[in-house]
Amino acid sequence: MTKKLKAFCVTSICALAVFGLLGGCSKAEKEVEPLVTVQIAKVETKALTETVTADAVLFPLQQAAITPKIAAPLSKIYVQRGDRVKEGQLLATLENADIAASVTENRGGFEQAQASFETSTKAGIPEELQKAELDRQQARENLDAQTKLAESRKSLFEQGALPRKDLDTAQVSYIQAKAQFEIADRHLASLNAVGQKASVQSANAQLAQARGKFEGAQAQLKYTEIRSPINGVVTDRPNFAGEMAPAGVALITVMDLSSIIGKAHISQAQAARLKIGDLAEIQVQGVDKPVPAKVSLISPALDLNSTTVEVWVRADNKGQRLRPGSAAKIEMQSQHEENALVIPQNSVLKDETGKTTVLVVDKETVHQREVRVGIQDSEAGLVQISSGLQAGEIVVTNQAYGLPDKTKVKIQEAESANAGKEKASEKKEEKD
């Protein structure tokens, strides 16, 4: 073999060796593809309830802070704090000797006015009418007599049997009798048309004025009796007998504690998902179990200062476990789906455009898929998927952010979709 041939063979072998090494390196690089370890959850079908949680303050169903309408010292107090009272029950009395005397005085004035009214309407007015009728009748009879006398004397004068002087006297008497009759007739007509009505109105006005004074005095006396306007429990009674209650300060406070109202402020979006009658729970520190309640009011207007919506929940308060003024946490069930496709909330991704996606695991490779979400249960850490997934599919949970599409993954530990709920329950038990 020549030297040239030997050199060519050596060169060829070296080249093949180099290409072989390079090909081997490429193949090795392709085989060593990085794997990302992820946790997964299975898409499950289960009942899901969305809740709205808010901080609240408790109030009684009804409350009456009773403030006296008149200023007077306390005479007697019949109740203590914690006493149960009924509507209309006498709780306390104020000093009222002077007011009682005023009632007696005005009662006398009223009775006198009644007597005057009876006299005016049943005796005085009929008597005056009767007199006016008599005057008219007498005037009529006198006019008739003077008329006949004047006619008779006129006839005798025409026959020449009577002087002119007697005829003129008869005619003057006739004119006077006629004038008297007209006056009596007008007086009677006036009494019938106006006088009687005015007299009755005057008598009525005097009686009404006396009645008003008497009833006003009675009202003042009634104000000295402090009565409960509602059924409830006496929660405050700061004064004692003999003291003068300060103006504008409640003498006794009564609360109806049969039910409790929890008042909270939530966002407009949360309020839009609630309706009257939705189930709720009230949680108060010191009370072992949540107290069942219902949404009783959703304000139709926003609070001007906080731009939030005020919501009330009402709960029965058996045993008075809930106390007004306490801080509480309320949970309201806004929506419920009996057969919802659910996954953990940390599986859902949302980009800048608002598109919602999840990473679905298929043969150790993840694929990004757009989905539509429904209601959420923040307490359990679950969210409903209304479209884009099917029951039984596998999705990436807490490692979903920043994971590119078609990434090779290694499953660390399979989680069921209710794992978040189990963790939330464990945390809740630790807090309790």
C-alpha positions in Angstrom: 0.0 0.0 0.0 1.4 3.3 -1.0 2.0 6.2 1.5 -0.7 8.3 -0.2 -3.3 5.5 0.2 -2.4 5.0 3.8 -2.7 8.7 4.5 -6.1 8.8 2.8 -7.4 5.9 4.9 -6.2 7.4 8.1 -7.9 10.7 7.3 -11.1 9.0 6.3 -11.2 7.0 9.5 -10.6 10.1 11.6 -13.3 12.0 9.8 -15.8 9.1 10.3 -14.8 9.0 14.0 -15.4 12.8 14.3 -18.8 12.6 12.6 -19.7 9.6 14.7 -18.8 11.4 17.9 -20.8 14.5 16.7 -23.8 12.4 15.8 -23.6 10.6 19.1 -23.5 13.9 21.0 -26.6 15.2 19.1 -28.5 12.1 19.8 -27.6 12.3 23.5 -28.7 15.9 23.6 -32.1 15.0 22.1 -32.5 12.2 24.6 -31.7 14.4 27.7 -34.8 16.7 27.5 -35.6 18.4 30.9 -38.7 17.2 32.9 -40.8 19.5 35.1 -42.2 17.9 38.2 -45.9 19.0 38.7 -48.8 18.1 40.8 -52.1 17.3 39.2 -55.8 17.0 39.9 -58.6 15.1 38.2 -61.7 16.9 36.8 -64.6 15.7 38.9 -68.3 16.1 39.0 -69.8 17.2 42.3 -72.1 19.6 44.0 -70.6 23.1 44.4 -71.9 26.1 46.3 -70.5 29.7 45.9 -70.4 31.7 49.1 -70.0 35.4 49.8 -68.0 36.1 53.0 -68.0 39.4 54.8 -67.4 40.9 58.2 -70.6 42.1 60.0 -71.9 43.7 63.2 -74.9 42.2 65.0 -78.0 44.2 65.8 -81.3 43.3 67.6 -84.5 42.7 65.5 -86.1 45.7 67.2 -84.8 48.3 69.6 -86.6 51.1 71.6 -84.5 53.7 73.4 -87.4 55.3 75.5 -86.9 59.0 76.1 -89.5 60.9 78.2 -91.5 63.6 76.4 -91.6 65.8 79.5 -88.9 66.8 82.0 -89.7 65.5 85.5 -87.9 63.5 88.2 -88.3 59.7 88.3 -90.9 58.6 90.8 -90.7 54.8 90.5 -88.9 52.2 88.3 -90.5 48.8 88.0 -87.8 46.9 86.0 -84.2 46.0 86.1 -81.6 45.1 83.4 -82.3 41.7 82.0 -86.1 41.7 82.8 -88.4 40.5 80.0 -91.2 43.0 79.2 -94.3 43.0 77.0 -95.6 45.7 74.8 -97.6 48.3 76.8 -96.1 47.2 80.2 -95.5 50.0 82.7 -91.8 50.4 83.2 -91.5 53.6 85.3 -93.4 56.7 86.4 -92.4 60.4 86.7 -93.5 62.9 89.3 -97.0 64.0 88.2 -98.9 65.7 91.1 -99.0 69.1 89.3 -100.1 67.5 86.0 -102.8 65.5 87.8 -104.2 68.8 89.3 -104.2 70.4 85.8 -106.2 67.4 84.5 -108.8 67.9 87.3 -109.1 71.6 86.5 -109.5 71.1 82.8 -112.0 68.3 83.4 -114.2 70.9 85.2 -113.9 73.4 82.4 -114.8 70.7 79.9 -117.9 69.6 81.8 -119.0 73.3 82.2 -118.6 73.8 78.4 -120.7 70.7 77.8 -123.5 72.1 80.0 -123.4 75.4 78.2 -123.6 73.6 74.9 -126.7 71.7 76.0 -128.3 74.9 77.3 -127.5 76.8 74.1 -128.6 74.2 71.6 -131.6 72.7 73.5 -133.0 75.7 75.5 -131.7 79.1 74.5 -132.0 78.9 70.7 -135.5 77.3 70.6 -136.7 79.9 73.2 -135.5 82.8 71.0 -137.1 81.2 67.9 -140.4 80.8 69.8 -140.3 84.5 70.9 -139.6 85.6 67.3 -142.5 83.6 66.0 -144.8 85.1 68.6 -143.7 88.6 67.7 -144.3 88.0 64.0 -147.8 86.5 64.8 -148.8 89.5 66.9 -147.5 91.9 64.3 -149.5 90.1 61.7 -152.7 90.3 63.7 -152.1 94.0 64.4 -151.5 94.6 60.7 -154.8 92.8 59.8 -156.7 94.9 62.3 -155.2 98.2 61.1 -155.9 97.2 57.5 -159.6 96.6 58.2 -159.9 99.9 60.3 -158.3 101.9 57.5 -160.6 100.4 54.9 -163.7 101.0 57.0 -162.8 104.7 57.7 -162.0 105.2 54.1 -165.5 104.0 53.1 -167.1 106.3 55.8 -165.0 109.3 54.6 -166.2 108.8 51.0 -169.8 108.8 52.3 -169.2 112.0 54.2 -169.8 110.4 57.5 -166.2 110.7 58.8 -163.8 113.7 59.0 -160.5 113.7 57.1 -158.5 113.7 60.3 -159.8 110.3 61.5 -159.0 108.8 58.0 -155.4 110.0 58.2 -155.0 108.6 61.7 -156.2 105.2 60.6 -153.8 105.2 57.6 -150.8 106.1 59.9 -151.7 103.3 62.2 -151.9 100.9 59.2 -148.4 102.0 58.0 -146.9 101.5 61.4 -148.5 98.0 61.8 -147.1 97.0 58.4 -143.6 98.1 59.3 -143.7 96.2 62.6 -144.8 93.1 60.8 -142.0 93.3 58.3 -139.4 93.7 61.0 -140.7 90.7 63.0 -140.9 88.6 59.8 -137.3 89.5 58.8 -136.0 88.7 62.4 -137.7 85.3 62.4 -136.2 84.5 58.9 -132.8 85.6 60.0 -132.9 83.4 63.1 -134.0 80.4 61.0 -131.3 81.0 58.3 -128.3 82.3 60.1 -128.8 82.9 63.8 -129.4 79.3 64.8 -126.5 78.0 62.8 -124.1 80.6 64.2 -125.2 80.0 67.7 -124.7 76.2 67.3 -121.2 76.8 65.8 -120.3 79.1 68.7 -121.4 76.6 71.2 -119.5 73.9 69.4 -116.3 76.0 69.3 -116.4 76.6 73.0 -117.0 72.9 73.7 -114.1 71.9 71.4 -111.7 74.4 73.1 -112.5 73.0 76.5 -112.2 69.4 75.3 -108.8 70.2 73.8 -107.5 71.6 77.0 -108.7 68.6 78.9 -107.3 66.1 76.5 -103.9 67.9 76.5 -103.7 67.7 80.2 -104.6 64.0 80.0 -101.8 63.5 77.5 -99.3 65.2 79.7 -100.4 62.9 82.6 -100.0 59.9 80.3 -96.5 61.0 79.3 -95.4 60.5 83.0 -96.1 56.7 82.6 -93.2 55.1 80.7 -94.4 52.0 78.9 -92.6 49.5 76.6 -93.5 49.9 72.9 -92.3 46.4 72.1 -91.8 42.9 73.5 -88.2 42.4 74.6 -85.6 42.6 77.2 -84.4 45.6 79.3 -80.8 46.1 78.2 -80.1 49.5 79.8 -81.5 51.5 82.8 -79.0 54.1 83.9 -81.2 56.2 86.2 -82.7 55.6 89.7 -85.8 56.9 91.5 -85.5 60.6 92.4 -83.1 61.5 89.5 -83.9 63.8 86.7 -83.3 62.1 83.3 -81.1 64.3 81.1 -82.8 65.8 78.0 -82.4 63.6 75.0 -81.0 60.7 76.9 -82.8 57.3 76.9 -84.4 56.5 80.3 -84.8 52.8 79.5 -83.6 50.7 76.5 -85.6 47.6 75.4 -84.4 45.2 72.7 -86.1 42.4 71.0 -83.5 39.6 71.0 -85.7 36.9 69.6 -83.8 37.4 66.3 -80.5 39.0 65.4 -79.7 41.0 62.3 -76.1 40.8 60.9 -75.3 43.9 58.8 -72.4 43.8 56.4 -71.1 45.7 53.4 -70.0 43.9 50.2 -69.1 44.8 46.7 -71.6 45.4 43.9 -70.4 42.3 42.1 -71.0 40.1 45.2 -74.4 41.7 45.9 -75.5 41.0 42.3 -75.2 37.3 43.0 -77.3 37.3 46.1 -81.1 37.4 46.5 -83.5 37.6 49.4 -83.9 34.3 51.2 -80.5 32.9 50.3 -79.1 30.6 53.1 -76.3 32.1 55.3 -74.4 31.4 58.5 -73.2 33.7 61.3 -69.9 32.9 63.0 -69.1 34.7 66.3 -66.1 34.2 68.5 -67.2 32.3 71.6 -70.1 30.5 69.9 -69.1 26.9 69.1 -71.1 26.3 65.9 -72.2 28.7 63.1 -75.8 29.9 63.5 -78.1 29.4 60.5 -79.5 32.5 58.9 -81.1 33.9 55.8 -80.5 37.0 53.7 -83.3 39.4 54.7 -82.3 42.6 52.9 -80.1 43.8 50.1 -79.9 47.6 49.9 -81.1 49.0 46.6 -78.6 51.9 46.8 -74.9 52.1 47.4 -73.3 53.6 50.5 -72.0 57.0 49.4 -68.8 56.8 51.4 -67.6 53.3 50.7 -69.6 52.6 47.4 -70.6 49.2 48.8 -73.9 47.5 49.2 -75.4 46.9 52.7 -76.7 43.4 53.2 -78.7 42.0 56.2 -78.9 38.4 57.3 -81.4 37.4 60.0 -81.0 34.5 62.4 -83.1 33.1 65.3 -81.5 33.8 68.6 -82.6 30.9 70.8 -80.9 31.1 74.2 -79.6 34.6 73.3 -76.3 33.1 72.1 -75.8 36.1 69.8 -75.4 39.5 71.4 -76.0 42.9 69.7 -72.9 44.9 69.1 -70.7 41.8 68.5 -68.4 41.5 65.5 -69.2 38.5 63.4 -68.3 36.8 60.1 -71.2 35.9 57.8 -71.1 33.5 54.9 -74.0 33.7 52.3 -74.6 31.0 49.8 -75.1 32.9 46.5 -75.3 30.1 43.9 -75.4 26.3 43.9 -74.7 23.7 41.2 -75.6 20.1 41.9 -73.5 18.5 39.2 -70.6 20.8 38.4 -67.3 20.0 36.8 -64.8 21.2 39.3 -61.0 21.7 39.6 -58.8 23.5 42.1 -58.7 27.2 41.8 -54.9 27.2 41.4 -55.2 25.3 38.1 -56.8 28.3 36.3 -54.6 30.7 34.4 -55.7 34.2 33.2 -53.6 36.3 30.8 -53.6 40.0 30.1 -56.4 39.8 27.5 -58.7 38.1 30.0 -58.5 34.6 28.4 -58.8 31.8 30.9 -56.9 28.6 30.4 -55.7 25.4 32.1 -52.9 23.0 31.4 -54.2 19.5 30.6 -51.8 16.6 31.0 -51.8 14.1 28.1 -49.2 11.3 28.1 -46.7 13.2 30.3 -47.1 16.4 28.1 -49.1 19.5 29.0 -51.4 21.2 26.6 -52.8 24.7 27.1 -56.6 24.7 26.7 -59.0 27.6 26.9 -61.9 27.1 29.4 -64.9 29.0 30.8 -65.3 29.2 34.5 -68.5 29.3 36.5 -69.1 29.7 40.3 -66.3 29.4 42.8 -66.1 28.1 46.4 -63.2 30.0 47.9 -63.4 28.2 51.2 -62.9 24.8 49.5 -60.5 26.2 46.9 -62.6 24.9 44.0 -63.9 26.4 40.7 -66.6 25.2 38.3 -65.6 24.7 34.6 -68.7 25.3 32.5 -66.9 24.5 29.2 -63.6 23.3 27.9 -63.0 20.2 30.0 -64.5 16.8 30.6 -64.8 14.7 33.7 -61.8 12.5 34.2 -59.2 14.7 32.5 -56.1 15.6 34.4 -54.9 19.3 34.9 -51.8 20.8 36.4 -52.4 22.5 39.8 -50.0 24.8 41.6 -47.1 24.7 39.0 -49.3 25.9 36.2 -48.0 29.5 36.1 -45.1 30.0 33.7 -45.2 26.5 32.3 -45.0 26.5 28.5 -47.3 24.6 26.2 -46.2 21.0 25.3 -43.7 20.8 28.2 -42.7 17.3 29.3 -43.8 16.8 32.9 -43.2 14.4 35.7 -46.2 13.8 38.0 -45.2 14.2 41.6 -48.4 13.3 43.4 -52.0 12.9 42.1 -54.5 15.0 43.9 -58.2 14.8 43.8 -60.2 17.9 43.0 -61.4 18.1 46.6 -57.9 18.2 48.1 -58.1 21.9 48.4 -61.3 21.5 50.4 -59.6 19.0 52.7 -56.7 21.4 53.3 -59.2 24.2 54.0 -61.0 22.0 56.5 -57.8 21.1 58.2 -56.8 24.8 58.5 -60.3 25.6 59.9 -60.0 22.8 62.5 -56.6 24.2 63.6 -58.1 27.7 64.0 -61.0 26.3 66.1 
